[in-house]
Amino acid sequence: MKAKVKTFPQGAHIYELKGDTAAKNIVDTSPPEEVVIPLQQHIGAPCKPLIEKGDHVKIGQKIGASDSFVSAPVHASISGQVTAIEPRKTSLGRKVLSVVIKANGQQEFAGELRGFRDELPDGEQIISLIREAGIVGMGGAAFPTHVKLSPPEGKEIDRVIVNGCECEPYLTGDHRLMLENSEDIIFGLIAIMKALGVKKGFIGIEENKMDAIISMKDASSPNQNIEVIPLKTKYPQGAEKMLIKAIVNREVPSGGLPLDVGVVVINTGTAKAVTDAISNGIPLVERIVTVTGSNIKNPGNLRVRIGTSFRHLIAECGGLNEESGKIIMGGPMMGKTQHTLDIPVMKGTSGIVLLTGDEAAAAEPGPCIRCARCVDVCPVNLVPIGLANCSEHEKFGDLESLHVLDCIECGSCSYICPAKRPLLHWIRLGKAKIAAMRAAARNSTSSK
């Protein structure tokens, strides 16, 4: 009898739309003539530039760093000359101080990181190397990985989970990485387990990627402490809280983090980056990006230098089918719409989805019909329509009491709503308003 796949309560069954790229191998893009490398690509403090305009830099050279613990250094992804250090637009919707490098056509490597080819270093060295390599969560959140691996006193970690779900529609980069670099992912997981002193590791993969499940089981078979867990294909199975519930049956408390239940979750790309840093002394200077959608001529999975423009990647995929349309950084459920192609790939850029104008046309929202479908699918047991109404009518005090900050912004509520109400839009606005009000209150208190 076939074993029952694991999952979490609620969630939505959505169109996968992965067929255009799921079977396409990862290919290297041609070297860009210029990269724009933001000095803040992560959650935490921004970096300060370590170089000046006119300097010559090499691949892997550290060009930005911060003394703050919650931060991650950034490195040059090409060799060439620094032509500017100035604010540039990013996919996050704001300008960030960035280093602009013009390529010199060479592949000069800095070699600043020490690689360990023969055996793993000790736990402290692993964490230090991960920090120096600028590794962050590559599933989109971009939380500095060394911080995850340094839990506060009293927080005992006993499980590490690699997130191989890739539950967003269209995106297939993690899928291909598990097929083409499975042993590197396992090595990275083992390194992270050693850094944390953890004896048990899991790899969660949705059952629509059976070839990846087989590949990762084969790669992990020599290590009895690593288990590959098939998961039900359901959105948002790859969200940390949902993944933890499905695999180890632990519930992260309201306002809590995975470390509160003894778990660290990492992305497949993060595990691969850890291997690159430890084995080869290569910092995080490239990542896999899925470029796909109905408005791109040749969809694919690309290995991309950090700082490469979206425009360059689209040209690599044959260009657009039509000029009008929609550009999404990430997947269509949680990604961010872009207004230009002249923005750089960052460490958290998992995909670029390009839709035609007809597909991108927003439906006219109707009145709520009180069907409660948004409540039925919400993976964190909130009442999305109630949150959206409070936000729309500026009842921000009520929003907090309804636990709006527990919303993971997965978009399941908007997806399932038959009235096409923009529930997530209003919830995001409400959360942003509460965050701004709290910041203003802190600033007022500190100034007294």
C-alpha positions as a Markdown table, in Angstrom:
| # | Residue | x | y | z |
|---|---|---|---|---|
| 1 | Met | 0.0 | 0.0 | 0.0 |
| 2 | Lys | 1.3 | 3.5 | -0.9 |
| 3 | Ala | 2.3 | 5.4 | 2.2 |
| 4 | Lys | 0.1 | 8.4 | 3.0 |
| 5 | Val | 1.9 | 11.7 | 2.1 |
| 6 | Lys | 2.1 | 14.3 | 4.9 |
| 7 | Thr | 0.6 | 17.8 | 4.8 |
| 8 | Phe | -0.9 | 20.5 | 7.0 |
| 9 | Pro | -4.5 | 21.4 | 7.7 |
| 10 | Gln | -6.3 | 23.8 | 5.3 |
| 11 | Gly | -4.5 | 25.4 | 2.4 |
| 12 | Ala | -5.5 | 25.7 | -1.3 |
| 13 | His | -5.1 | 23.5 | -4.4 |
| 14 | Ile | -3.9 | 25.9 | -7.1 |
| 15 | Tyr | -2.8 | 25.6 | -10.7 |
| 16 | Glu | 0.9 | 24.5 | -10.8 |
| 17 | Leu | 1.8 | 25.9 | -14.3 |
| 18 | Lys | 5.3 | 24.4 | -14.1 |
| 19 | Gly | 5.3 | 22.5 | -17.4 |
| 20 | Asp | 7.3 | 25.0 | -19.4 |
| 21 | Thr | 10.4 | 24.7 | -17.3 |
| 22 | Ala | 10.2 | 21.6 | -15.1 |
| 23 | Ala | 12.1 | 19.5 | -17.6 |
| 24 | Lys | 14.6 | 22.1 | -18.6 |
| 25 | Asn | 18.2 | 21.8 | -17.3 |
| 26 | Ile | 19.8 | 24.8 | -15.5 |
| 27 | Val | 21.9 | 26.8 | -18.0 |
| 28 | Asp | 24.5 | 29.4 | -17.5 |
| 29 | Thr | 23.7 | 32.9 | -18.7 |
| 30 | Ser | 26.2 | 34.8 | -20.8 |
| 31 | Pro | 28.3 | 37.2 | -18.5 |
| 32 | Pro | 26.6 | 40.5 | -18.2 |
| 33 | Glu | 28.4 | 43.7 | -19.3 |
| 34 | Glu | 27.4 | 45.4 | -16.0 |
| 35 | Val | 26.0 | 44.4 | -12.7 |
| 36 | Val | 24.2 | 46.5 | -10.0 |
| 37 | Ile | 24.8 | 45.0 | -6.6 |
| 38 | Pro | 22.6 | 46.4 | -3.8 |
| 39 | Leu | 24.3 | 46.7 | -0.4 |
| 40 | Gln | 21.1 | 45.5 | 1.3 |
| 41 | Gln | 19.7 | 42.2 | -0.1 |
| 42 | His | 18.7 | 40.7 | 3.2 |
| 43 | Ile | 16.7 | 41.2 | 6.3 |
| 44 | Gly | 18.7 | 43.2 | 8.7 |
| 45 | Ala | 21.2 | 46.1 | 8.6 |
| 46 | Pro | 22.5 | 47.4 | 5.3 |
| 47 | Cys | 26.1 | 47.0 | 4.3 |
| 48 | Lys | 28.6 | 49.9 | 3.9 |
| 49 | Pro | 30.8 | 49.9 | 0.8 |
| 50 | Leu | 34.3 | 48.6 | 1.2 |
| 51 | Ile | 35.4 | 49.9 | -2.1 |
| 52 | Glu | 35.4 | 53.2 | -4.0 |
| 53 | Lys | 34.5 | 54.4 | -7.5 |
| 54 | Gly | 37.2 | 53.5 | -9.9 |
| 55 | Asp | 38.5 | 50.5 | -7.9 |
| 56 | His | 39.2 | 47.2 | -9.7 |
| 57 | Val | 37.3 | 44.2 | -8.2 |
| 58 | Lys | 37.4 | 40.5 | -8.7 |
| 59 | Ile | 34.7 | 37.8 | -8.5 |
| 60 | Gly | 34.1 | 36.9 | -4.9 |
| 61 | Gln | 35.7 | 40.0 | -3.5 |
| 62 | Lys | 33.8 | 41.4 | -0.5 |
| 63 | Ile | 32.5 | 44.9 | -1.5 |
| 64 | Gly | 30.1 | 45.6 | 1.3 |
| 65 | Ala | 29.8 | 44.6 | 5.0 |
| 66 | Ser | 28.2 | 45.6 | 8.3 |
| 67 | Asp | 29.2 | 45.2 | 12.0 |
| 68 | Ser | 25.6 | 44.3 | 12.8 |
| 69 | Phe | 25.0 | 40.6 | 13.7 |
| 70 | Val | 21.8 | 40.6 | 11.6 |
| 71 | Ser | 23.3 | 41.4 | 8.3 |
| 72 | Ala | 25.2 | 39.6 | 5.5 |
| 73 | Pro | 28.1 | 40.9 | 3.4 |
| 74 | Val | 27.9 | 41.2 | -0.4 |
| 75 | His | 30.5 | 40.3 | -2.9 |
| 76 | Ala | 31.4 | 41.2 | -6.5 |
| 77 | Ser | 29.8 | 38.8 | -9.0 |
| 78 | Ile | 32.0 | 39.8 | -11.9 |
| 79 | Ser | 35.5 | 41.2 | -12.3 |
| 80 | Gly | 35.9 | 44.7 | -13.6 |
| 81 | Gln | 35.8 | 48.3 | -12.5 |
| 82 | Val | 33.5 | 50.0 | -10.0 |
| 83 | Thr | 31.8 | 52.8 | -12.0 |
| 84 | Ala | 29.4 | 54.1 | -9.4 |
| 85 | Ile | 28.2 | 53.7 | -5.8 |
| 86 | Glu | 24.8 | 55.2 | -5.7 |
| 87 | Pro | 21.1 | 54.5 | -4.9 |
| 88 | Arg | 19.5 | 52.3 | -7.5 |
| 89 | Lys | 16.0 | 50.8 | -7.8 |
| 90 | Thr | 15.5 | 47.2 | -6.6 |
| 91 | Ser | 12.6 | 44.7 | -6.9 |
| 92 | Leu | 11.6 | 45.6 | -3.4 |
| 93 | Gly | 10.2 | 48.9 | -4.6 |
| 94 | Arg | 12.7 | 51.3 | -3.1 |
| 95 | Lys | 16.1 | 52.6 | -3.9 |
| 96 | Val | 19.1 | 51.0 | -2.2 |
| 97 | Leu | 22.7 | 52.1 | -2.2 |
| 98 | Ser | 24.3 | 49.9 | -4.8 |
| 99 | Val | 27.7 | 49.1 | -6.3 |
| 100 | Val | 27.8 | 49.3 | -10.1 |
| 101 | Ile | 30.5 | 47.2 | -11.8 |
| 102 | Lys | 31.5 | 47.3 | -15.5 |
| 103 | Ala | 32.8 | 43.9 | -16.6 |
| 104 | Asn | 36.4 | 43.7 | -18.0 |
| 105 | Gly | 35.7 | 40.4 | -19.9 |
| 106 | Gln | 37.9 | 38.4 | -17.5 |
| 107 | Gln | 37.1 | 35.7 | -15.0 |
| 108 | Glu | 39.4 | 36.9 | -12.1 |
| 109 | Phe | 38.6 | 35.3 | -8.8 |
| 110 | Ala | 39.5 | 37.0 | -5.5 |
| 111 | Gly | 39.9 | 33.7 | -3.5 |
| 112 | Glu | 39.2 | 35.5 | -0.2 |
| 113 | Leu | 37.4 | 32.5 | 1.4 |
| 114 | Arg | 39.2 | 29.4 | 2.6 |
| 115 | Gly | 37.6 | 26.2 | 1.3 |
| 116 | Phe | 37.7 | 22.9 | 3.2 |
| 117 | Arg | 37.9 | 20.1 | 0.6 |
| 118 | Asp | 39.0 | 17.2 | 2.7 |
| 119 | Glu | 36.6 | 17.3 | 5.7 |
| 120 | Leu | 34.1 | 19.5 | 7.4 |
| 121 | Pro | 35.5 | 22.2 | 9.8 |
| 122 | Asp | 34.0 | 22.4 | 13.3 |
| 123 | Gly | 30.6 | 24.0 | 13.9 |
| 124 | Glu | 31.9 | 27.5 | 14.8 |
| 125 | Gln | 34.0 | 27.6 | 11.6 |
| 126 | Ile | 31.1 | 26.5 | 9.5 |
| 127 | Ile | 28.9 | 29.4 | 10.9 |
| 128 | Ser | 31.7 | 31.9 | 10.4 |
| 129 | Leu | 32.3 | 30.8 | 6.9 |
| 130 | Ile | 28.6 | 31.0 | 6.1 |
| 131 | Arg | 28.5 | 34.5 | 7.4 |
| 132 | Glu | 31.6 | 35.6 | 5.4 |
| 133 | Ala | 30.1 | 34.0 | 2.3 |
| 134 | Gly | 27.1 | 36.3 | 2.6 |
| 135 | Ile | 24.6 | 33.4 | 2.6 |
| 136 | Val | 21.0 | 34.2 | 3.2 |
| 137 | Gly | 17.7 | 32.3 | 2.8 |
| 138 | Met | 17.3 | 31.9 | -1.0 |
| 139 | Gly | 13.6 | 31.0 | -1.0 |
| 140 | Gly | 12.7 | 34.7 | -1.0 |
| 141 | Ala | 12.9 | 35.9 | 2.6 |
| 142 | Ala | 16.7 | 36.4 | 2.5 |
| 143 | Phe | 17.2 | 36.1 | 6.3 |
| 144 | Pro | 20.9 | 35.8 | 7.1 |
| 145 | Thr | 21.7 | 32.1 | 7.5 |
| 146 | His | 24.4 | 32.5 | 10.2 |
| 147 | Val | 21.7 | 34.1 | 12.4 |
| 148 | Lys | 19.5 | 31.1 | 12.0 |
| 149 | Leu | 22.4 | 28.9 | 13.0 |
| 150 | Ser | 23.1 | 30.9 | 16.2 |
| 151 | Pro | 20.0 | 30.4 | 18.3 |
| 152 | Pro | 19.7 | 32.4 | 21.6 |
| 153 | Glu | 20.6 | 30.7 | 24.9 |
| 154 | Gly | 17.8 | 28.4 | 26.0 |
| 155 | Lys | 16.6 | 27.6 | 22.5 |
| 156 | Glu | 17.6 | 24.0 | 21.7 |
| 157 | Ile | 17.5 | 23.0 | 18.0 |
| 158 | Asp | 17.0 | 19.2 | 17.3 |
| 159 | Arg | 15.7 | 19.2 | 13.7 |
| 160 | Val | 16.8 | 20.7 | 10.4 |
| 161 | Ile | 14.4 | 20.7 | 7.5 |
| 162 | Val | 15.4 | 21.4 | 3.9 |
| 163 | Asn | 12.5 | 23.0 | 2.0 |
| 164 | Gly | 12.2 | 21.4 | -1.4 |
| 165 | Cys | 8.5 | 22.1 | -1.8 |
| 166 | Glu | 8.6 | 25.0 | -4.3 |
| 167 | Cys | 4.8 | 25.3 | -4.0 |
| 168 | Glu | 4.6 | 28.6 | -6.0 |
| 169 | Pro | 3.2 | 28.2 | -9.5 |
| 170 | Tyr | 5.6 | 28.5 | -12.4 |
| 171 | Leu | 8.8 | 28.2 | -10.4 |
| 172 | Thr | 11.0 | 25.2 | -11.0 |
| 173 | Gly | 14.6 | 26.2 | -10.0 |
| 174 | Asp | 14.6 | 24.3 | -6.7 |
| 175 | His | 13.2 | 21.3 | -8.6 |
| 176 | Arg | 16.0 | 21.3 | -11.1 |
| 177 | Leu | 18.6 | 21.9 | -8.3 |
| 178 | Met | 17.5 | 18.8 | -6.5 |
| 179 | Leu | 17.8 | 16.8 | -9.8 |
| 180 | Glu | 21.2 | 18.3 | -10.9 |
| 181 | Asn | 22.9 | 19.0 | -7.6 |
| 182 | Ser | 21.4 | 16.6 | -5.1 |
| 183 | Glu | 24.7 | 15.6 | -3.5 |
| 184 | Asp | 25.6 | 19.3 | -3.0 |
| 185 | Ile | 22.3 | 19.9 | -1.2 |
| 186 | Ile | 22.9 | 16.9 | 1.1 |
| 187 | Phe | 26.5 | 18.1 | 1.9 |
| 188 | Gly | 25.1 | 21.5 | 2.8 |
| 189 | Leu | 22.5 | 19.9 | 5.0 |
| 190 | Ile | 25.1 | 17.8 | 6.8 |
| 191 | Ala | 27.2 | 20.9 | 7.3 |
| 192 | Ile | 24.3 | 22.8 | 8.8 |
| 193 | Met | 23.4 | 19.9 | 11.1 |
| 194 | Lys | 27.0 | 19.8 | 12.3 |
| 195 | Ala | 27.0 | 23.5 | 13.0 |
| 196 | Leu | 23.9 | 23.1 | 15.1 |
| 197 | Gly | 24.8 | 19.8 | 16.7 |
| 198 | Val | 21.7 | 18.3 | 15.3 |
| 199 | Lys | 21.4 | 14.5 | 14.6 |
| 200 | Lys | 18.2 | 14.5 | 12.5 |
| 201 | Gly | 17.6 | 16.2 | 9.1 |
| 202 | Phe | 14.6 | 16.1 | 6.8 |
| 203 | Ile | 14.0 | 17.1 | 3.2 |
| 204 | Gly | 10.4 | 17.9 | 2.4 |
| 205 | Ile | 9.4 | 17.6 | -1.3 |
| 206 | Glu | 5.9 | 17.8 | -2.8 |
| 207 | Glu | 4.8 | 14.7 | -4.5 |
| 208 | Asn | 4.4 | 16.5 | -7.9 |
| 209 | Lys | 8.3 | 16.2 | -8.0 |
| 210 | Met | 8.6 | 12.5 | -7.8 |
| 211 | Asp | 11.9 | 12.5 | -9.8 |
| 212 | Ala | 13.3 | 14.9 | -7.2 |
| 213 | Ile | 12.1 | 12.7 | -4.4 |
| 214 | Ile | 13.9 | 9.7 | -5.9 |
| 215 | Ser | 17.1 | 11.8 | -6.6 |
| 216 | Met | 17.3 | 13.1 | -3.1 |
| 217 | Lys | 16.6 | 9.7 | -1.6 |
| 218 | Asp | 19.5 | 8.3 | -3.6 |
| 219 | Ala | 21.8 | 11.1 | -2.6 |
| 220 | Ser | 20.9 | 10.9 | 1.1 |
| 221 | Ser | 20.9 | 7.0 | 1.4 |
| 222 | Pro | 24.4 | 6.8 | 2.9 |
| 223 | Asn | 23.3 | 8.9 | 5.8 |
| 224 | Gln | 20.8 | 7.3 | 8.1 |
| 225 | Asn | 20.1 | 10.6 | 9.9 |
| 226 | Ile | 18.6 | 12.2 | 6.8 |
| 227 | Glu | 15.0 | 11.4 | 5.7 |
| 228 | Val | 13.2 | 12.5 | 2.5 |
| 229 | Ile | 9.5 | 13.2 | 3.2 |
| 230 | Pro | 7.0 | 13.2 | 0.3 |
| 231 | Leu | 4.4 | 15.9 | 0.9 |
| 232 | Lys | 1.0 | 16.6 | -0.5 |
| 233 | Thr | 0.9 | 19.0 | -3.4 |
| 234 | Lys | -0.9 | 21.9 | -1.8 |
| 235 | Tyr | -0.3 | 25.6 | -1.3 |
| 236 | Pro | 1.5 | 27.0 | 0.8 |
| 237 | Gln | 3.1 | 23.7 | 1.7 |
| 238 | Gly | 6.6 | 25.4 | 1.5 |
| 239 | Ala | 5.8 | 28.0 | 4.2 |
| 240 | Glu | 8.0 | 27.4 | 7.2 |
| 241 | Lys | 5.1 | 26.9 | 9.7 |
| 242 | Met | 3.2 | 24.6 | 7.4 |
| 243 | Leu | 6.4 | 22.6 | 6.6 |
| 244 | Ile | 7.2 | 22.1 | 10.3 |
| 245 | Lys | 3.6 | 21.0 | 11.0 |
| 246 | Ala | 3.6 | 18.5 | 8.2 |
| 247 | Ile | 7.0 | 16.9 | 8.8 |
| 248 | Val | 7.5 | 16.9 | 12.6 |
| 249 | Asn | 4.0 | 17.8 | 13.8 |
| 250 | Arg | 5.0 | 20.8 | 15.8 |
| 251 | Glu | 3.1 | 24.1 | 15.8 |
| 252 | Val | 5.0 | 27.4 | 15.8 |
| 253 | Pro | 3.2 | 29.6 | 18.3 |
| 254 | Ser | 1.6 | 32.9 | 17.4 |
| 255 | Gly | 4.3 | 35.5 | 17.0 |
| 256 | Gly | 6.9 | 32.8 | 17.3 |
| 257 | Leu | 9.7 | 31.4 | 15.1 |
| 258 | Pro | 10.7 | 27.9 | 14.1 |
| 259 | Leu | 13.5 | 27.9 | 16.7 |
| 260 | Asp | 10.7 | 28.2 | 19.3 |
| 261 | Val | 9.8 | 24.5 | 18.5 |
| 262 | Gly | 13.4 | 23.4 | 18.0 |
| 263 | Val | 13.5 | 23.5 | 14.2 |
| 264 | Val | 15.6 | 25.3 | 11.6 |
| 265 | Val | 14.3 | 25.4 | 8.0 |
| 266 | Ile | 16.6 | 26.1 | 5.0 |
| 267 | Asn | 16.0 | 26.3 | 1.3 |
| 268 | Thr | 17.6 | 24.0 | -1.2 |
| 269 | Gly | 19.5 | 26.9 | -2.8 |
| 270 | Thr | 20.8 | 27.9 | 0.6 |
| 271 | Ala | 22.1 | 24.4 | 1.2 |
| 272 | Lys | 23.9 | 24.4 | -2.2 |
| 273 | Ala | 25.4 | 27.8 | -1.4 |
| 274 | Val | 26.7 | 26.5 | 1.9 |
| 275 | Thr | 28.4 | 23.7 | -0.1 |
| 276 | Asp | 30.0 | 26.2 | -2.5 |
| 277 | Ala | 31.4 | 28.2 | 0.4 |
| 278 | Ile | 32.8 | 25.3 | 2.4 |
| 279 | Ser | 34.0 | 23.1 | -0.4 |
| 280 | Asn | 35.2 | 25.7 | -2.9 |
| 281 | Gly | 35.6 | 28.9 | -1.0 |
| 282 | Ile | 33.0 | 30.6 | -3.3 |
| 283 | Pro | 30.7 | 33.2 | -1.6 |
| 284 | Leu | 27.1 | 33.8 | -2.7 |
| 285 | Val | 27.6 | 35.5 | -6.1 |
| 286 | Glu | 25.1 | 33.6 | -8.2 |
| 287 | Arg | 21.7 | 31.8 | -7.9 |
| 288 | Ile | 19.2 | 29.9 | -10.0 |
| 289 | Val | 16.3 | 32.0 | -11.5 |
| 290 | Thr | 13.3 | 30.6 | -13.3 |
| 291 | Val | 12.3 | 32.9 | -16.2 |
| 292 | Thr | 8.9 | 31.8 | -17.4 |
| 293 | Gly | 5.3 | 32.7 | -18.2 |
| 294 | Ser | 3.2 | 33.1 | -21.3 |
| 295 | Asn | 4.9 | 36.4 | -22.3 |
| 296 | Ile | 8.5 | 35.0 | -22.7 |
| 297 | Lys | 9.6 | 33.2 | -25.8 |
| 298 | Asn | 11.9 | 30.6 | -24.4 |
| 299 | Pro | 11.3 | 29.9 | -20.7 |
| 300 | Gly | 14.1 | 28.4 | -18.7 |
| 301 | Asn | 16.0 | 27.9 | -15.5 |
| 302 | Leu | 19.1 | 30.1 | -15.5 |
| 303 | Arg | 22.2 | 30.3 | -13.4 |
| 304 | Val | 22.6 | 34.0 | -12.9 |
| 305 | Arg | 25.2 | 36.3 | -11.4 |
| 306 | Ile | 23.9 | 38.5 | -8.6 |
| 307 | Gly | 23.3 | 42.0 | -9.9 |
| 308 | Thr | 22.3 | 41.0 | -13.5 |
| 309 | Ser | 19.4 | 42.9 | -14.8 |
| 310 | Phe | 16.0 | 41.4 | -15.5 |
| 311 | Arg | 16.4 | 42.8 | -19.0 |
| 312 | His | 19.5 | 40.7 | -19.6 |
| 313 | Leu | 17.8 | 37.5 | -18.5 |
| 314 | Ile | 14.8 | 38.2 | -20.7 |
| 315 | Ala | 17.1 | 38.7 | -23.7 |
| 316 | Glu | 18.8 | 35.4 | -22.8 |
| 317 | Cys | 15.3 | 33.7 | -23.1 |
| 318 | Gly | 14.6 | 35.1 | -26.5 |
| 319 | Gly | 12.7 | 38.3 | -25.5 |
| 320 | Leu | 9.0 | 39.0 | -24.9 |
| 321 | Asn | 6.1 | 38.0 | -27.0 |
| 322 | Glu | 4.4 | 41.4 | -26.5 |
| 323 | Glu | 5.5 | 44.6 | -24.9 |
| 324 | Ser | 2.5 | 45.1 | -22.6 |
| 325 | Gly | 1.9 | 42.7 | -19.7 |
| 326 | Lys | 3.0 | 42.1 | -16.2 |
| 327 | Ile | 6.4 | 41.4 | -14.6 |
| 328 | Ile | 6.4 | 39.5 | -11.3 |
| 329 | Met | 9.6 | 39.0 | -9.2 |
| 330 | Gly | 9.1 | 35.6 | -7.6 |
| 331 | Gly | 5.9 | 33.6 | -8.0 |
| 332 | Pro | 2.4 | 34.9 | -8.8 |
| 333 | Met | 1.1 | 34.2 | -5.3 |
| 334 | Met | 3.7 | 36.0 | -3.1 |
| 335 | Gly | 5.8 | 37.7 | -5.7 |
| 336 | Lys | 6.0 | 41.5 | -6.3 |
| 337 | Thr | 4.9 | 43.2 | -9.4 |
| 338 | Gln | 7.6 | 45.3 | -11.1 |
| 339 | His | 7.3 | 48.4 | -13.3 |
| 340 | Thr | 10.6 | 48.1 | -15.1 |
| 341 | Leu | 13.0 | 45.4 | -16.4 |
| 342 | Asp | 16.0 | 47.6 | -15.3 |
| 343 | Ile | 16.4 | 46.1 | -11.9 |
| 344 | Pro | 18.9 | 43.6 | -10.6 |
| 345 | Val | 18.7 | 40.0 | -9.6 |
| 346 | Met | 19.3 | 39.8 | -5.8 |
| 347 | Lys | 20.0 | 36.9 | -3.5 |
| 348 | Gly | 16.3 | 36.3 | -2.9 |
| 349 | Thr | 15.2 | 36.5 | -6.6 |
| 350 | Ser | 13.8 | 33.0 | -7.2 |
| 351 | Gly | 12.0 | 33.7 | -10.5 |
| 352 | Ile | 10.7 | 36.2 | -13.0 |
| 353 | Val | 7.2 | 35.5 | -14.2 |
| 354 | Leu | 6.1 | 37.4 | -17.4 |
| 355 | Leu | 2.4 | 37.5 | -18.2 |
| 356 | Thr | 0.5 | 38.9 | -21.2 |
| 357 | Gly | -1.8 | 42.0 | -20.8 |
| 358 | Asp | -4.9 | 39.8 | -21.0 |
| 359 | Glu | -3.7 | 37.5 | -18.2 |
| 360 | Ala | -2.6 | 40.5 | -16.1 |
| 361 | Ala | -6.0 | 42.3 | -16.3 |
| 362 | Ala | -7.4 | 42.6 | -12.8 |
| 363 | Ala | -10.9 | 41.3 | -12.3 |
| 364 | Glu | -13.5 | 43.8 | -11.0 |
| 365 | Pro | -14.1 | 42.9 | -7.3 |
| 366 | Gly | -17.7 | 42.2 | -6.2 |
| 367 | Pro | -19.3 | 42.3 | -2.8 |
| 368 | Cys | -18.4 | 39.6 | -0.3 |
| 369 | Ile | -21.0 | 36.8 | -0.4 |
| 370 | Arg | -20.1 | 35.4 | 3.1 |
| 371 | Cys | -19.1 | 32.1 | 1.7 |
| 372 | Ala | -16.1 | 31.7 | 4.1 |
| 373 | Arg | -13.9 | 30.1 | 1.6 |
| 374 | Cys | -11.1 | 32.5 | 2.6 |
| 375 | Val | -11.4 | 31.2 | 6.2 |
| 376 | Asp | -11.5 | 27.6 | 5.0 |
| 377 | Val | -8.1 | 27.9 | 3.2 |
| 378 | Cys | -6.2 | 30.2 | 5.5 |
| 379 | Pro | -3.2 | 28.1 | 6.7 |
| 380 | Val | -2.8 | 30.1 | 9.9 |
| 381 | Asn | -6.5 | 30.0 | 10.9 |
| 382 | Leu | -7.3 | 33.7 | 10.5 |
| 383 | Val | -10.4 | 35.4 | 9.1 |
| 384 | Pro | -9.1 | 37.1 | 6.0 |
| 385 | Ile | -12.3 | 39.0 | 5.1 |
| 386 | Gly | -12.5 | 40.4 | 8.6 |
| 387 | Leu | -8.8 | 41.6 | 8.4 |
| 388 | Ala | -9.3 | 43.1 | 5.0 |
| 389 | Asn | -12.4 | 45.0 | 6.1 |
| 390 | Cys | -10.7 | 46.4 | 9.2 |
| 391 | Ser | -7.8 | 47.6 | 7.1 |
| 392 | Glu | -10.0 | 49.1 | 4.4 |
| 393 | His | -11.9 | 51.0 | 7.1 |
| 394 | Glu | -8.7 | 51.9 | 9.0 |
| 395 | Lys | -9.7 | 50.0 | 12.2 |
| 396 | Phe | -6.1 | 49.2 | 13.0 |
| 397 | Gly | -6.6 | 48.5 | 16.6 |
| 398 | Asp | -9.1 | 45.7 | 15.7 |
| 399 | Leu | -6.5 | 44.4 | 13.2 |
| 400 | Glu | -4.0 | 43.7 | 15.9 |
| 401 | Ser | -6.5 | 42.0 | 18.2 |
| 402 | Leu | -7.4 | 39.7 | 15.2 |
| 403 | His | -3.7 | 38.7 | 15.0 |
| 404 | Val | -3.1 | 40.2 | 11.5 |
| 405 | Leu | 0.7 | 40.0 | 12.1 |
| 406 | Asp | 0.4 | 36.2 | 12.0 |
| 407 | Cys | -0.6 | 36.4 | 8.4 |
| 408 | Ile | 2.1 | 34.9 | 6.2 |
| 409 | Glu | 0.8 | 36.8 | 3.1 |
| 410 | Cys | 0.5 | 33.6 | 1.1 |
| 411 | Gly | -2.4 | 34.9 | -1.0 |
| 412 | Ser | -4.6 | 31.8 | -0.6 |
| 413 | Cys | -7.5 | 34.0 | 0.4 |
| 414 | Ser | -7.4 | 36.3 | -2.6 |
| 415 | Tyr | -6.9 | 33.3 | -4.9 |
| 416 | Ile | -10.0 | 31.4 | -3.6 |
| 417 | Cys | -12.4 | 34.4 | -3.3 |
| 418 | Pro | -15.2 | 34.0 | -5.8 |
| 419 | Ala | -15.9 | 37.7 | -5.5 |
| 420 | Lys | -12.3 | 38.5 | -6.5 |
| 421 | Arg | -11.9 | 40.8 | -3.5 |
| 422 | Pro | -8.2 | 42.0 | -3.1 |
| 423 | Leu | -8.0 | 40.6 | 0.4 |
| 424 | Leu | -4.2 | 40.2 | 0.6 |
| 425 | His | -3.8 | 43.8 | -0.7 |
| 426 | Trp | -5.8 | 45.2 | 2.2 |
| 427 | Ile | -4.1 | 42.9 | 4.7 |
| 428 | Arg | -0.6 | 43.9 | 3.6 |
| 429 | Leu | -1.6 | 47.6 | 3.9 |
| 430 | Gly | -2.9 | 47.0 | 7.4 |
| 431 | Lys | 0.3 | 45.2 | 8.4 |
| 432 | Ala | 2.4 | 48.0 | 7.0 |
| 433 | Lys | 0.4 | 50.6 | 8.8 |
| 434 | Ile | 0.7 | 48.8 | 12.1 |
| 435 | Ala | 4.5 | 48.5 | 11.6 |
| 436 | Ala | 4.7 | 52.2 | 10.9 |
| 437 | Met | 2.7 | 53.0 | 14.0 |
| 438 | Arg | 4.9 | 50.9 | 16.2 |
| 439 | Ala | 8.0 | 52.4 | 14.7 |
| 440 | Ala | 6.7 | 55.9 | 15.4 |
| 441 | Ala | 5.9 | 54.9 | 19.0 |
| 442 | Arg | 9.4 | 53.6 | 19.5 |
| 443 | Asn | 10.9 | 56.7 | 18.1 |
| 444 | Ser | 8.7 | 58.9 | 20.3 |
| 445 | Thr | 9.7 | 57.0 | 23.4 |
| 446 | Ser | 13.4 | 57.0 | 22.6 |
| 447 | Ser | 13.4 | 60.8 | 21.9 |
| 448 | Lys | 12.0 | 61.6 | 25.4 |
